[in-house]
Amino acid sequence: MIESMVDANGSMWAGVEYLVPELILVGAASLLILLDLLCRKKEVVAFAGIAGCLAALVTGFTLLGSAAPAVVLNGMFVFDGYGSFFKLLFYLTCIMTICMSLRYLRVERVGFGEYYALLLLSTAGMMFMASAGDLIVLFLGLELMTLSSYVLIGIRRDSLRSNEAAIKYFLLGGFSTAFLLYGVALIYGRTGTTQINEVASILALEAEPGDLTVLLPVVFLVVGFGYKIAAAPFHMWAPDVYEGAPTPITAFLSVGPKVAAFAAVGRVFTVGFDTVPELWTRLIMVLAVLSISVGSILALAQTNVKRMLAYSSIAHAGFALLGLIAGGPGGLTSMMVYLAIYGLMNLGAFAVVIALRREGVQGETLSDFEGLAKAHPVTSVLMLIFMFSLVGIPPTAGFVGKFAVFAAVIRAGYTPLAVIGVVFSVVSAFFYLRVVILMYMREPESEEPLSTSLPLNLVLAATVAAIIVLGVYPSPLLDFAQSALTGWEQALPQPVGGPLQENYGLFELLFIYSN
């Protein structure tokens, strides 16, 4: 069993050392605000933010290597491989966003040092969500993440698009948070607790099939989380917010908060509601099918690349949900692998959009990609790889991600879902490959050189290298995701029922592919 860290006197503060990475980020964010007052060069603030992320990363994985999984602070915080896997994605997302922001903010003439502090605070909120053992802690992490995001979206105060996006995200974000909080309140009223493990134990003893007192809070939670991951039909905010937000923040939103919400969904539903899978599996199934279909179809009509990638992210949320539906360690691992790969290829695609941003050119419309292969051949090859990976064409990492979730749902007996996913993957190829056609089959309107920067080039190099390497040899990522779930069953209450069963067959197929 996962150890409950309570000292001999019963102090709830025993085991607080497991929160050191989160505290480092919050402390670093506070120091960045002070540093902004003392230093006129915003690049110094940015690099200090990267240093804070790296310090938290090293500390977190040092703890993971030297300590067993544990539940601390009276069950409110869970320190385990599952949370650490997602935290690594958050660190990388934050660091890459800072690297992409340096040049972009200079071009946009935005000089707010608190920008980097807010990125770190938002990342800290995501980390609390990934390790929340209590629904109240999950809610607090969610609020820290979203409140910081509201300001980041509207950081360009002189931009009407940015202001509009911030207001829309604020209004709909508050609306979705109300749904989520109401669901938490109903769960507390039904079980008398907000701790996820205790909720599962009580429902295992008391809940009956079709129990409306459990179904109602599940519906509210699904709606609340559906907004956070931009799953259809709760996706209406995503295209406008992605288009209006500064492009580095769009990249950040498309990966960080979405992955954090998936981390919370995985823990809440496969642990807290593990014994009543029939009450949430069908709801998630509907969200997955709608997200894949709506995202793929509506992306066809977009001429703005950021809006196209917004609808793309909606479809990818549906694909990731397939792993949750499959259940079991195999299903969860496929979801984790898919989200890691999705984050890399999405950050890379947005980095190319940022590279095209220069004086007089937004780099956001499809016309800005015309003739890119002739004017900037290296940049066009990078975008080609990212587009192929988003489609799921081998040997890119995108193929591994989709293969993982399709194999998981087929083994779980949901073959029609895999068929739907394959069909809409073909549909999505049209709008992704349209970008490739424009780059390679049109003449450029201008051959003006791109003014990239070393940090931005490092992001492009890192993401494209990861996509190629993981596409050819995915075993390290698969092994890491599998090992992250070590002890997952021990975190569950006993007796255990529901969808968590042995489901490792898909990895044998992936190992064959990788070798």
Disulfide bonds with the S-S distance in Angstrom:
none
